Amino acid sequence: MQNIGFSPAEAKAKVGDTIEWINKDILSHTATAQNGDWDVTISANKTATTVLKRSGEVDYYCRFHPNMKGHLTVAPQ
């Protein structure tokens, strides 16, 4: 997260992987999955993690800045 955006905005991973969210902005952000799989709040200049539990296509966004959007393709293990 930098300059009010996710970078990269699209990524691939697999079930069991740990996603590390790195917030390089001076504002707090969230990584909120639209399907309810996760909702992580990341304070300014901090990191947080999420372990992927289900496969599928996941769109996510920041609840504080709804124009921040991303897409994650999660493959089975």
PETABEL-V269799 format. One record per residue. N is the residue number from 1. RES is the residue in one small letter. BURIAL is 1 if it has 24 or more other C-alpha atoms within 12 Angstrom, else 0. Layout:
N/RES/BURIAL  N/RES/BURIAL
This chain:
1/m/1  2/q/0  3/n/0  4/i/1  5/g/1  6/f/1  7/s/0  8/p/0  9/a/0  10/e/0  11/a/0  12/k/0  13/a/1  14/k/0  15/v/0  16/g/0  17/d/0  18/t/0  19/i/0  20/e/0  21/w/1  22/i/1  23/n/1  24/k/0  25/d/0  26/i/0  27/l/0  28/s/1  29/h/1  30/t/1  31/a/1  32/t/1  33/a/1  34/q/0  35/n/0  36/g/0  37/d/0  38/w/1  39/d/1  40/v/1  41/t/1  42/i/1  43/s/0  44/a/0  45/n/0  46/k/0  47/t/0  48/a/1  49/t/0  50/t/1  51/v/0  52/l/1  53/k/0  54/r/1  55/s/0  56/g/0  57/e/1  58/v/1  59/d/1  60/y/1  61/y/1  62/c/1  63/r/0  64/f/0  65/h/0  66/p/0  67/n/0  68/m/1  69/k/1  70/g/1  71/h/1  72/l/1  73/t/0  74/v/1  75/a/0  76/p/0  77/q/0
